[in-house]
Each structure stands twice: as C-alpha cells, then as structure tokens.
Amino acid sequence: MGHPKAKWILAMLKVSPLDRIHIMKALFLFGKMVGEIPNYFHFKPYLYGPCSFEVYEVLEILEKDGLVVRPLYPIPQWVAYYLTNQGKKEAELAAKDILPELLQHLEEVTKEVSRLGFYELLKRVYKEAPEFAINSVLREVLKQ
C-alpha cells in the first residue's frame, strides 16, 4: 500500500466497486459518523459537496501500483474502481489494520452508498452535512 491512507479505500472496495464520487462521499460519511480518526482524509466544501483531493491522489497511486483497475468508459470519473487480484490481497491486509468497530462502520457506509444513485447520494450527504453544500454546483437542484 503505497500511501498510509490507502487502507480506507482498499477496505471499501473490498465491499463493493465504487466510482470516485461514491468513494469520496462514503469516506466523508464514514468520517462524520465515527468522529476524529488519526491519519484520515480532510474534507472541504467543493463543487459536489465534501471533497478531499488526497482521495484522488491515493486512487492514482493504487491504480499505478496495480491494486485497482477501471474499465474503459467515456466519462472516467463515473466508472467504478475494482480491486485486482493483488488489490484483493492488499484489501484483506488493510481490513485487518482497521479496528473491528471502525471496519464495521466503514462496511455499512460503503454498502449504503453503493446502493445510491448520484443525486440520492448528494442529497444524503447534504442532509448530513449542509455546511459542505455551500460551494456545490447542484445545491439549488437538490433542494427540490
């Protein structure tokens, strides 16, 4: 795992393949649910709500290291990341490196988020954390 925060993403992808937006929002909701976590992502309000650019950095490292792959798709940010065989092994190790109660919450949030479409996901996040919707390009659309 080329990045200390990669374990969170690997453990999530062990539960379900997710695209960048779902990964971002699941990590945010998980962090909000469990409170302060040492060495975790820091989020700020951005175009689609809470964003941590470090998540993109970690995903790039995981892809470069051959732990995740994305099928070809016309819009790259909408395509899900899948664990490779090596990624599955690393995800097992990552899951063991997370406290059991935190892992349980992470898996619950991942399952919930994986079932939500884009707009439902953003509505869920904005309801949970309206202060992160201030810079959203969809803030007004989602109020309807």
N, CA, C and O of each residue as an XYZ file, in Angstrom:
576
protein
N       0.852     -1.185      0.000
C       0.000      0.000      0.000
C       0.884      1.230      0.000
O       1.464      1.586      1.026
N       0.988      1.875     -1.145
C       1.912      2.981     -1.292
C       1.542      4.259     -0.549
O       2.305      5.223     -0.613
N       0.451      4.316      0.128
C       0.021      5.530      0.836
C      -0.632      5.119      2.148
O      -1.421      4.174      2.171
N      -0.314      5.818      3.253
C      -0.854      5.403      4.561
C      -2.390      5.437      4.641
O      -2.982      4.729      5.455
N      -3.024      6.244      3.811
C      -4.491      6.334      3.862
C      -5.172      5.369      2.885
O      -6.400      5.292      2.842
N      -4.381      4.642      2.111
C      -4.932      3.729      1.110
C      -5.796      2.635      1.740
O      -6.719      2.126      1.104
N      -5.491      2.273      2.994
C      -6.217      1.165      3.631
C      -7.720      1.424      3.667
O      -8.513      0.491      3.538
N      -8.116      2.686      3.841
C      -9.553      3.005      3.920
C     -10.245      2.715      2.592
O     -11.329      2.133      2.563
N      -9.614      3.121      1.501
C     -10.203      2.913      0.175
C     -10.180      1.429     -0.187
O     -11.161      0.904     -0.712
N      -9.078      0.759      0.088
C      -8.991     -0.681     -0.207
C     -10.064     -1.460      0.554
O     -10.711     -2.342     -0.012
N     -10.252     -1.135      1.835
C     -11.268     -1.834      2.637
C     -12.664     -1.568      2.103
O     -13.524     -2.447      2.160
N     -12.907     -0.359      1.579
C     -14.214     -0.056      0.981
C     -14.433     -0.852     -0.297
O     -15.499     -1.432     -0.505
N     -13.419     -0.874     -1.145
C     -13.558     -1.562     -2.436
C     -13.668     -3.073     -2.267
O     -14.112     -3.777     -3.174
N     -13.265     -3.562     -1.108
C     -13.439     -4.980     -0.778
C     -14.937     -5.295     -0.652
O     -15.372     -6.414     -0.923
N     -15.708     -4.294     -0.239
C     -17.152     -4.451     -0.061
C     -17.877     -4.299     -1.401
O     -18.783     -5.070     -1.720
N     -17.464     -3.287     -2.184
C     -18.156     -3.014     -3.445
C     -17.297     -2.128     -4.341
O     -16.622     -1.224     -3.848
N     -17.314     -2.376     -5.656
C     -16.653     -1.424     -6.564
C     -17.409     -0.093     -6.496
O     -18.637     -0.081     -6.411
N     -16.688      1.009     -6.534
C     -17.309      2.334     -6.453
C     -16.582      3.295     -7.387
O     -15.388      3.142     -7.648
N     -17.324      4.298     -7.890
C     -16.669      5.351     -8.671
C     -16.104      6.404     -7.726
O     -16.288      6.331     -6.511
N     -15.412      7.387     -8.304
C     -14.718      8.394     -7.489
C     -15.668      9.169     -6.575
O     -15.349      9.419     -5.412
N     -16.821      9.545     -7.096
C     -17.755     10.339     -6.292
C     -18.295      9.511     -5.134
O     -18.393     10.011     -4.013
N     -18.645      8.259     -5.387
C     -19.148      7.396     -4.308
C     -18.051      7.114     -3.267
O     -18.331      7.071     -2.069
N     -16.822      6.924     -3.718
C     -15.710      6.725     -2.786
C     -15.557      7.960     -1.894
O     -15.464      7.858     -0.671
N     -15.533      9.123     -2.540
C     -15.355     10.384     -1.808
C     -16.438     10.558     -0.745
O     -16.142     10.855      0.412
N     -17.689     10.372     -1.149
C     -18.804     10.627     -0.226
C     -18.884      9.552      0.863
O     -19.247      9.853      2.000
N     -18.551      8.311      0.526
C     -18.548      7.255      1.541
C     -17.474      7.543      2.592
O     -17.717      7.392      3.789
N     -16.295      7.955      2.143
C     -15.225      8.295      3.089
C     -15.655      9.455      3.984
O     -15.381      9.461      5.184
N     -16.330     10.434      3.387
C     -16.797     11.582      4.172
C     -17.836     11.150      5.211
O     -17.718     11.484      6.390
N     -18.855     10.407      4.766
C     -19.926      9.982      5.684
C     -19.369      9.101      6.803
O     -19.781      9.219      7.957
N     -18.442      8.229      6.456
C     -17.817      7.378      7.466
C     -17.088      8.231      8.503
O     -17.248      8.028      9.707
N     -16.285      9.187      8.027
C     -15.545     10.059      8.940
C     -16.472     10.862      9.833
O     -16.186     11.069     11.012
N     -17.581     11.314      9.268
C     -18.555     12.089     10.045
C     -19.227     11.196     11.088
O     -19.512     11.639     12.200
N     -19.475      9.954     10.730
C     -20.142      9.003     11.623
C     -19.278      8.658     12.834
O     -19.765      8.632     13.964
N     -17.998      8.395     12.593
C     -17.160      7.883     13.684
C     -16.357      8.965     14.410
O     -15.788      8.706     15.470
N     -16.307     10.169     13.849
C     -15.573     11.240     14.510
C     -14.107     11.252     14.139
O     -13.716     10.734     13.093
N     -13.311     11.835     14.985
C     -11.879     12.042     14.701
C     -11.142     10.717     14.530
O     -11.166      9.859     15.412
N     -10.490     10.567     13.384
C      -9.697      9.372     13.097
C      -8.279      9.849     12.796
O      -8.091     10.707     11.933
N      -7.276      9.309     13.494
C      -5.900      9.722     13.184
C      -5.527      9.336     11.747
O      -5.924      8.281     11.252
N      -4.772     10.195     11.100
C      -4.274      9.925      9.747
C      -5.413      9.599      8.774
O      -5.387      8.581      8.083
N      -6.418     10.492      8.737
C      -7.564     10.299      7.848
C      -7.659     11.492      6.885
O      -6.925     12.470      7.028
N      -8.533     11.408      5.942
C      -8.715     12.455      4.940
C      -9.382     13.692      5.556
O     -10.221     13.576      6.449
N      -8.998     14.867      5.068
C      -9.633     16.125      5.491
C     -10.462     16.656      4.324
O      -9.970     16.764      3.201
N     -11.705     16.982      4.595
C     -12.630     17.398      3.549
C     -12.924     18.888      3.624
O     -12.921     19.492      4.696
N     -13.180     19.466      2.438
C     -13.627     20.851      2.388
C     -14.773     20.945      1.383
O     -14.881     20.103      0.491
N     -15.634     21.965      1.517
C     -16.745     22.113      0.575
C     -16.205     22.377     -0.838
O     -15.308     23.197     -1.033
N     -16.771     21.664     -1.813
C     -16.324     21.847     -3.192
C     -17.523     21.719     -4.129
O     -18.665     21.838     -3.686
N     -17.279     21.478     -5.417
C     -18.340     21.523     -6.435
C     -19.494     20.556     -6.193
O     -20.643     20.883     -6.489
N     -19.206     19.380     -5.663
C     -20.262     18.401     -5.379
C     -20.306     18.075     -3.896
O     -20.567     16.936     -3.512
N     -20.051     19.075     -3.068
C     -20.069     18.855     -1.627
C     -18.680     18.541     -1.100
O     -17.687     19.021     -1.647
N     -18.595     17.727     -0.028
C     -17.308     17.477      0.612
C     -16.307     16.819     -0.333
O     -16.629     15.879     -1.060
N     -15.080     17.347     -0.299
C     -14.041     16.833     -1.188
C     -12.699     16.828     -0.462
O     -12.375     17.758      0.276
N     -11.936     15.782     -0.680
C     -10.552     15.711     -0.232
C      -9.731     15.319     -1.458
O      -9.822     14.191     -1.942
N      -8.932     16.258     -1.955
C      -8.156     15.978     -3.165
C      -7.160     14.846     -2.947
O      -6.683     14.232     -3.901
N      -6.854     14.581     -1.694
C      -5.955     13.482     -1.364
C      -6.545     12.131     -1.793
O      -5.803     11.197     -2.097
N      -7.872     12.030     -1.816
C      -8.530     10.789     -2.259
C      -8.123     10.491     -3.703
O      -7.822      9.346     -4.040
N      -8.112     11.518     -4.553
C      -7.714     11.323     -5.957
C      -6.254     10.877     -6.047
O      -5.898     10.019     -6.854
N      -5.432     11.473     -5.209
C      -4.006     11.126     -5.171
C      -3.825      9.648     -4.795
O      -3.047      8.932     -5.425
N      -4.548      9.206     -3.770
C      -4.455      7.815     -3.319
C      -4.968      6.871     -4.411
O      -4.360      5.831     -4.661
N      -6.077      7.223     -5.061
C      -6.608      6.382     -6.138
C      -5.598      6.248     -7.281
O      -5.446      5.170     -7.857
N      -4.910      7.347     -7.605
C      -3.877      7.290     -8.650
C      -2.758      6.335     -8.264
O      -2.283      5.548     -9.083
N      -2.345      6.415     -7.007
C      -1.271      5.531     -6.513
C      -1.734      4.071     -6.576
O      -0.987      3.200     -7.022
N      -2.959      3.809     -6.132
C      -3.487      2.432     -6.155
C      -3.562      1.895     -7.584
O      -3.288      0.721     -7.834
N      -3.936      2.772     -8.514
C      -4.021      2.360     -9.922
C      -2.615      2.104    -10.476
O      -2.382      1.099    -11.148
N      -1.701      3.003    -10.196
C      -0.318      2.874    -10.671
C       0.334      1.609    -10.111
O       1.103      0.937    -10.798
N       0.013      1.295     -8.848
C       0.588      0.105     -8.202
C      -0.116     -1.193     -8.609
O       0.260     -2.275     -8.159
N      -1.135     -1.078     -9.458
C      -1.824     -2.273     -9.951
C      -2.770     -2.907     -8.951
O      -3.086     -4.091     -9.073
N      -3.233     -2.144     -7.958
C      -4.150     -2.697     -6.955
C      -5.614     -2.484     -7.330
O      -6.495     -3.217     -6.880
N      -5.864     -1.463     -8.165
C      -7.224     -1.228     -8.656
C      -7.175     -0.984    -10.162
O      -6.165     -0.542    -10.708
N      -8.291     -1.282    -10.811
C      -8.436     -1.014    -12.244
C      -9.816     -0.419    -12.489
O     -10.751     -0.625    -11.715
N      -9.919      0.328    -13.594
C     -11.207      0.859    -14.043
C     -11.420      0.426    -15.481
O     -10.541      0.607    -16.323
N     -12.588     -0.147    -15.770
C     -12.879     -0.466    -17.167
C     -12.938      0.826    -17.988
O     -13.236      1.892    -17.449
N     -12.657      0.733    -19.269
C     -12.752      1.912    -20.131
C     -14.190      2.408    -20.143
O     -15.134      1.620    -20.208
N     -14.340      3.710    -20.080
C     -15.674      4.317    -20.012
C     -15.540      5.733    -20.544
O     -14.523      6.383    -20.302
N     -16.547      6.230    -21.267
C     -16.410      7.562    -21.868
C     -16.159      8.686    -20.855
O     -15.466      9.654    -21.169
N     -16.710      8.567    -19.657
C     -16.515      9.602    -18.638
C     -15.775      8.961    -17.461
O     -16.393      8.297    -16.629
N     -14.445      9.157    -17.388
C     -13.634      8.441    -16.390
C     -14.118      8.554    -14.944
O     -14.045      7.575    -14.201
N     -14.612      9.728    -14.524
C     -14.999      9.856    -13.114
C     -16.249      9.051    -12.755
O     -16.539      8.859    -11.574
N     -16.988      8.579    -13.757
C     -18.207      7.809    -13.469
C     -17.964      6.311    -13.424
O     -18.868      5.548    -13.081
N     -16.770      5.883    -13.761
C     -16.505      4.450    -13.825
C     -15.971      3.952    -12.475
O     -15.185      4.623    -11.805
N     -16.422      2.769    -12.112
C     -16.057      2.223    -10.794
C     -14.634      1.661    -10.794
O     -14.127      1.182    -11.808
N     -14.023      1.739     -9.633
C     -12.729      1.095     -9.384
C     -13.002     -0.318     -8.878
O     -13.864     -0.533     -8.026
N     -12.255     -1.268     -9.416
C     -12.339     -2.660     -8.999
C     -10.975     -3.083     -8.471
O      -9.940     -2.643     -8.972
N     -10.982     -3.932     -7.462
C      -9.729     -4.481     -6.958
C      -9.184     -5.517     -7.935
O      -9.941     -6.322     -8.478
N      -7.880     -5.496     -8.158
C      -7.221     -6.564     -8.920
C      -6.980     -7.726     -7.937
O      -7.295     -7.606     -6.753
N      -6.435     -8.825     -8.415
C      -6.118     -9.936     -7.505
C      -5.144     -9.486     -6.419
O      -5.312     -9.816     -5.246
N      -4.123     -8.726     -6.825
C      -3.173     -8.194     -5.840
C      -3.883     -7.210     -4.907
O      -3.613     -7.171     -3.706
N      -4.793     -6.421     -5.477
C      -5.560     -5.467     -4.676
C      -6.423     -6.161     -3.638
O      -6.589     -5.658     -2.526
N      -6.975     -7.322     -3.998
C      -7.798     -8.087     -3.042
C      -6.956     -8.549     -1.857
O      -7.411     -8.521     -0.713
N      -5.717     -8.975     -2.140
C      -4.817     -9.383     -1.054
C      -4.494     -8.194     -0.149
O      -4.512     -8.308      1.076
N      -4.199     -7.049     -0.774
C      -3.889     -5.831     -0.012
C      -5.111     -5.362      0.783
O      -4.978     -4.856      1.897
N      -6.299     -5.534      0.203
C      -7.532     -5.124      0.888
C      -7.768     -5.975      2.137
O      -8.245     -5.477      3.157
N      -7.429     -7.261      2.046
C      -7.529     -8.141      3.227
C      -6.616     -7.639      4.343
O      -7.012     -7.574      5.506
N      -5.393     -7.287      3.969
C      -4.441     -6.761      4.949
C      -4.918     -5.422      5.497
O      -4.804     -5.157      6.694
N      -5.450     -4.584      4.621
C      -5.949     -3.270      5.033
C      -7.069     -3.424      6.053
O      -7.100     -2.722      7.064
N      -7.987     -4.347      5.784
C      -9.126     -4.563      6.681
C      -8.648     -5.012      8.063
O      -9.227     -4.633      9.081
N      -7.594     -5.818      8.089
C      -7.039     -6.286      9.375
C      -6.359     -5.154     10.145
O      -6.193     -5.228     11.363
N      -5.968     -4.107      9.418
C      -5.258     -2.975     10.016
C      -6.224     -1.916     10.574
O      -5.795     -0.914     11.147
N      -7.522     -2.151     10.397
C      -8.544     -1.209     10.876
C      -9.249     -1.835     12.072
O      -9.608     -3.012     12.041
N      -9.447     -1.050     13.122
C     -10.147     -1.560     14.306
C     -11.488     -2.156     13.904
O     -12.193     -1.575     13.078
N     -11.861     -3.316     14.475
C     -13.082     -4.017     14.053
C     -14.339     -3.141     14.054
O     -15.152     -3.229     13.133
N     -14.506     -2.296     15.083
C     -15.734     -1.477     15.110
C     -15.710     -0.405     14.012
O     -16.752     -0.062     13.454
N     -14.521      0.121     13.706
C     -14.417      1.088     12.609
C     -14.665      0.393     11.275
O     -15.349      0.934     10.406
N     -14.115     -0.791     11.116
C     -14.307     -1.554      9.882
C     -15.784     -1.841      9.660
O     -16.274     -1.748      8.534
N     -16.491     -2.188     10.721
C     -17.923     -2.470     10.604
C     -18.677     -1.231     10.107
O     -19.531     -1.336      9.227
N     -18.361     -0.057     10.671
C     -19.000      1.186     10.227
C     -18.639      1.504      8.775
O     -19.493      1.916      7.990
N     -17.376      1.308      8.430
C     -16.922      1.570      7.065
C     -17.677      0.684      6.075
O     -18.106      1.150      5.018
N     -17.835     -0.584      6.419
C     -18.546     -1.521      5.539
C     -20.026     -1.152      5.419
O     -20.605     -1.242      4.337
N     -20.639     -0.737      6.537
C     -22.053     -0.328      6.500
C     -22.249      0.881      5.591
O     -23.161      0.903      4.764
N     -21.383      1.894      5.751
C     -21.485      3.101      4.929
C     -21.248      2.754      3.457
O     -21.952      3.257      2.581
N     -20.274      1.909      3.188
C     -19.977      1.518      1.808
C     -21.177      0.829      1.172
O     -21.529      1.122      0.029
N     -21.808     -0.089      1.908
C     -22.998     -0.782      1.373
C     -24.123      0.206      1.087
O     -24.772      0.139      0.043
N     -24.347      1.127      2.028
C     -25.417      2.117      1.837
C     -25.143      2.980      0.611
O     -26.009      3.140     -0.250
N     -23.948      3.530      0.535
C     -23.575      4.429     -0.557
C     -23.608      3.709     -1.904
O     -24.010      4.296     -2.908
N     -23.195      2.460     -1.935
C     -23.144      1.712     -3.198
C     -24.529      1.533     -3.818
O     -24.652      1.312     -5.022
N     -25.562      1.630     -2.994
C     -26.938      1.461     -3.495
C     -27.559      2.769     -3.977
O     -28.636      2.758     -4.573
N     -26.891      3.896     -3.726
C     -27.470      5.196     -4.057
C     -27.004      5.695     -5.415
O     -25.829      5.575     -5.764
N     -27.935      6.257     -6.175
C     -27.574      6.939     -7.412
C     -26.913      8.272     -7.075
O     -26.857      8.669     -5.911
N     -26.422      8.948     -8.084
C     -25.676     10.196     -7.897
C     -26.463     11.230     -7.090
O     -25.953     11.736     -6.091
N     -27.685     11.553     -7.497
C     -28.461     12.593     -6.814
C     -28.871     12.170     -5.410
O     -28.842     12.975     -4.479
N     -29.253     10.904     -5.261
C     -29.618     10.408     -3.923
C     -28.414     10.500     -2.988
O     -28.544     10.845     -1.814
N     -27.261     10.187     -3.528
C     -26.032     10.248     -2.741
C     -25.768     11.683     -2.268
O     -25.487     11.914     -1.092
N     -25.863     12.639     -3.196
C     -25.603     14.024     -2.815
C     -26.653     14.522     -1.827
O     -26.320     15.239     -0.883
N     -27.910     14.156     -2.031
C     -28.957     14.561     -1.078
C     -28.648     14.013      0.311
O     -28.809     14.713      1.311
N     -28.211     12.776      0.368
C     -27.868     12.131      1.647
C     -26.733     12.881      2.336
O     -26.786     13.125      3.542
N     -25.707     13.245      1.568
C     -24.551     13.950      2.120
C     -24.943     15.356      2.569
O     -24.551     15.788      3.653
N     -25.713     16.075      1.746
C     -26.083     17.458      2.081
C     -27.013     17.505      3.290
O     -26.977     18.449      4.078
N     -27.837     16.482      3.424
C     -28.715     16.415      4.594
C     -27.872     16.209      5.858
O     -28.118     16.823      6.896
N     -26.878     15.334      5.742
C     -25.987     15.016      6.861
C     -25.085     16.199      7.208
O     -24.791     16.443      8.378
N     -24.649     16.929      6.181
C     -23.672     18.000      6.390
C     -23.969     19.183      5.470
O     -23.239     19.411      4.506
N     -25.037     19.941      5.758
C     -25.405     21.060      4.865
C     -24.288     22.080      4.693
O     -24.218     22.760      3.669
N     -23.413     22.189      5.691
C     -22.313     23.154      5.597
C     -21.329     22.809      4.485
O     -20.557     23.667      4.057
N     -21.347     21.570      4.015
C     -20.464     21.167      2.923
C     -21.100     21.367      1.551
O     -20.474     21.093      0.526
N     -22.350     21.847      1.531
C     -23.037     22.085      0.255
C     -22.852     23.521     -0.219
O     -23.321     23.865     -1.303
N     -22.185     24.367      0.558
C     -22.136     25.800      0.245
C     -21.532     26.126     -1.118
O     -21.926     27.112     -1.741
N     -20.588     25.322     -1.592
C     -19.962     25.579     -2.890
C     -20.473     24.647     -3.987
O     -19.939     24.635     -5.096
N     -21.493     23.876     -3.677
C     -21.967     22.872     -4.633
C     -22.634     23.512     -5.836
O     -23.430     24.441     -5.698
N     -22.306     23.013     -7.004
C     -22.945     23.490     -8.236
C     -24.368     22.954     -8.342
O     -25.143     23.425     -9.175
N     -24.721     21.983     -7.515
C     -26.066     21.378     -7.569
C     -26.907     21.704     -6.350
O     -27.963     21.101     -6.158
N     -26.472     22.628     -5.532
C     -27.166     22.929     -4.272
C     -28.649     23.248     -4.507
O     -29.513     22.719     -3.808
N     -28.942     24.106     -5.481
C     -30.334     24.502     -5.726
C     -31.145     23.360     -6.321
O     -32.300     23.154     -5.949
N     -30.550     22.629     -7.233
C     -31.225     21.499     -7.874
C     -31.680     20.485     -6.832
O     -32.784     19.947     -6.915
N     -30.832     20.235     -5.864
C     -31.111     19.192     -4.880
C     -32.112     19.625     -3.813
O     -32.596     18.794     -3.045
N     -32.421     20.901     -3.759
C     -33.411     21.366     -2.769
C     -34.827     20.967     -3.189
O     -35.731     20.905     -2.356
N     -35.013     20.701     -4.465
C     -36.354     20.392     -4.988
C     -36.826     19.016     -4.562
O     -37.931     18.605     -4.918
